[in-house]
Amino acid sequence: MTHRDRFEAVYDAYYPAIHQYAARRTGSPDDTADVISETFLTAWRRIGEVPEGERALLWLYGVARRVLANQKRGASRRAVLAERLRDELAAARPGTPVDLEYVRTAFNDLSERDREVLALACWEELTSEQIAKVVGCTAIAARTRLHRARKRLATTLERQPSSTIVMGEA
């Protein structure tokens, strides 16, 4: 029996049990599918270590249990990170609420090319050299595009009487 045949036999025999095991312990069908796929991926990689007969099911349960534990640890880490980011963002917000709809409008009125270089510089915090690699041009061309895009955005914002924006350098 080849490794593939052995894996297919294990999969066919124990998929329903592993599915039920995972479904009872997860909160969503996507999480269940992740547990099942990780469990059987491990079985495929380690097919030589999978015991024969009914013991294979117990081995698969053990793998699924560890996959679930990893999933829970990952979710916990993501929750802690999200909370930390919320705290950092709340601390960085201005003390008084600012309506930035006019900035959004001005940004959306720019060409796609201008929006892209501004987004790469401001949102992704890329340098001109890095922007050049992303958009496929030289660093000088990227620096020029970014400078011109900033000027066009500043000009658009200056036309709106309620805006008092200082354009920073990235």
C-alpha positions as CSV (number, residue, x, y, z in Angstrom):
1,M,0.0,0.0,0.0
2,T,1.4,3.4,-1.0
3,H,1.5,6.4,1.3
4,R,-1.3,7.9,-0.7
5,D,-3.5,4.8,-0.4
6,R,-2.8,4.7,3.3
7,F,-3.7,8.4,3.7
8,E,-6.9,8.0,1.7
9,A,-8.0,5.0,3.8
10,V,-7.4,6.9,7.0
11,Y,-9.2,10.0,5.6
12,D,-12.2,8.0,4.4
13,A,-12.5,6.1,7.6
14,Y,-12.1,8.9,10.1
15,Y,-13.1,12.2,8.4
16,P,-16.6,12.1,9.9
17,A,-15.4,11.6,13.4
18,I,-12.8,14.3,13.1
19,H,-15.4,16.6,11.6
20,Q,-17.7,16.1,14.5
21,Y,-14.9,16.5,17.0
22,A,-13.9,19.8,15.6
23,A,-17.4,21.1,15.0
24,R,-18.3,20.5,18.7
25,R,-15.3,22.6,19.8
26,T,-15.3,25.5,17.4
27,G,-17.5,28.5,17.0
28,S,-17.8,28.6,13.2
29,P,-17.8,26.4,10.1
30,D,-14.6,28.1,9.0
31,D,-12.8,27.3,12.2
32,T,-14.1,23.7,11.9
33,A,-12.7,23.5,8.4
34,D,-9.4,24.9,9.5
35,V,-9.1,22.2,12.3
36,I,-10.0,19.4,9.9
37,S,-7.6,20.6,7.2
38,E,-4.7,21.1,9.6
39,T,-5.3,17.7,11.2
40,F,-5.3,15.8,7.9
41,L,-2.4,17.8,6.6
42,T,-0.4,16.6,9.6
43,A,-1.6,13.1,8.9
44,W,-0.4,13.4,5.3
45,R,3.0,14.7,6.3
46,R,3.4,12.1,9.0
47,I,1.6,9.2,7.4
48,G,4.3,6.8,8.4
49,E,3.7,7.6,12.1
50,V,-0.1,7.2,11.9
51,P,-1.0,4.0,13.8
52,E,-2.9,1.1,12.3
53,G,-6.6,0.4,12.9
54,E,-8.7,2.2,15.6
55,R,-5.6,3.7,17.1
56,A,-5.4,6.0,14.1
57,L,-8.5,7.7,15.2
58,L,-7.1,8.4,18.7
59,W,-3.9,9.7,17.0
60,L,-6.0,12.0,14.8
61,Y,-8.0,13.2,17.9
62,G,-4.6,14.1,19.5
63,V,-3.6,16.1,16.5
64,A,-6.9,17.8,16.3
65,R,-6.7,18.7,20.0
66,R,-3.3,20.3,19.5
67,V,-4.6,22.2,16.4
68,L,-7.5,23.5,18.4
69,A,-5.1,24.6,21.2
70,N,-3.0,26.5,18.6
71,Q,-6.1,28.1,17.2
72,K,-7.2,29.3,20.7
73,R,-3.7,30.7,21.4
74,G,-3.7,32.5,18.1
75,A,-7.2,34.0,18.8
76,S,-6.1,35.1,22.3
77,R,-2.9,36.7,20.8
78,R,-5.0,38.5,18.2
79,A,-7.5,39.7,20.8
80,V,-4.7,41.1,23.0
81,L,-3.1,42.8,20.0
82,A,-6.4,44.3,18.9
83,E,-7.0,45.7,22.3
84,R,-3.5,47.2,22.4
85,L,-4.0,48.7,19.0
86,R,-7.4,50.2,20.1
87,D,-5.7,51.7,23.1
88,E,-2.9,53.2,21.0
89,L,-5.3,54.6,18.4
90,A,-7.5,56.1,21.1
91,A,-4.5,57.8,22.7
92,A,-3.3,59.1,19.3
93,R,-6.7,60.7,18.4
94,P,-7.0,64.4,18.7
95,G,-8.8,65.6,21.8
96,T,-11.6,67.2,19.8
97,P,-13.4,65.3,17.1
98,V,-12.5,66.4,13.6
99,D,-14.8,65.9,10.6
100,L,-12.4,64.6,7.9
101,E,-15.0,64.1,5.3
102,Y,-13.6,66.9,3.2
103,V,-10.1,65.2,3.3
104,R,-11.7,62.0,2.1
105,T,-13.5,63.8,-0.7
106,A,-10.3,65.6,-1.8
107,F,-8.4,62.3,-1.7
108,N,-11.0,60.5,-3.7
109,D,-11.0,63.4,-6.3
110,L,-7.4,62.7,-7.1
111,S,-6.4,60.3,-9.9
112,E,-5.8,56.7,-9.1
113,R,-2.1,57.1,-9.6
114,D,-1.9,60.0,-7.0
115,R,-4.1,58.1,-4.5
116,E,-1.8,55.1,-4.8
117,V,1.5,56.9,-4.1
118,L,-0.1,58.9,-1.3
119,A,-1.5,55.7,0.3
120,L,1.8,53.9,0.0
121,A,3.6,56.8,1.6
122,C,1.1,57.7,4.3
123,W,-0.8,54.5,5.1
124,E,1.9,52.0,4.5
125,E,4.7,54.4,5.5
126,L,6.9,53.4,2.5
127,T,9.9,55.4,1.4
128,S,10.2,56.7,-2.2
129,E,12.6,53.8,-3.0
130,Q,10.1,51.3,-1.7
131,I,7.2,53.0,-3.6
132,A,9.3,52.8,-6.7
133,K,9.6,49.0,-6.4
134,V,5.8,48.7,-5.8
135,V,4.7,50.8,-8.7
136,G,7.5,49.8,-11.0
137,C,9.5,53.0,-11.6
138,T,12.7,54.6,-10.5
139,A,13.1,56.1,-7.0
140,I,13.4,59.6,-8.6
141,A,10.2,59.1,-10.5
142,A,8.4,57.9,-7.3
143,R,9.7,60.9,-5.4
144,T,8.4,63.2,-8.1
145,R,5.0,61.5,-8.3
146,L,4.7,61.7,-4.5
147,H,5.6,65.4,-4.5
148,R,3.2,66.2,-7.2
149,A,0.4,64.1,-5.6
150,R,0.9,66.0,-2.3
151,K,0.8,69.3,-4.1
152,R,-2.4,68.4,-5.9
153,L,-4.0,67.2,-2.6
154,A,-2.9,70.4,-0.8
155,T,-4.3,72.6,-3.6
156,T,-7.6,70.7,-3.5
157,L,-7.8,71.1,0.3
158,E,-6.9,74.8,0.2
159,R,-9.9,75.4,-2.1
160,Q,-12.2,74.2,0.7
161,P,-12.6,77.0,3.3
162,S,-13.1,74.8,6.3
163,S,-9.8,72.9,5.9
164,T,-6.7,73.7,7.8
165,I,-4.4,70.8,7.0
166,V,-0.6,70.7,7.2
167,M,0.8,68.3,4.7
168,G,3.7,66.4,6.3
169,E,6.6,64.7,4.6
170,A,6.8,60.9,4.5
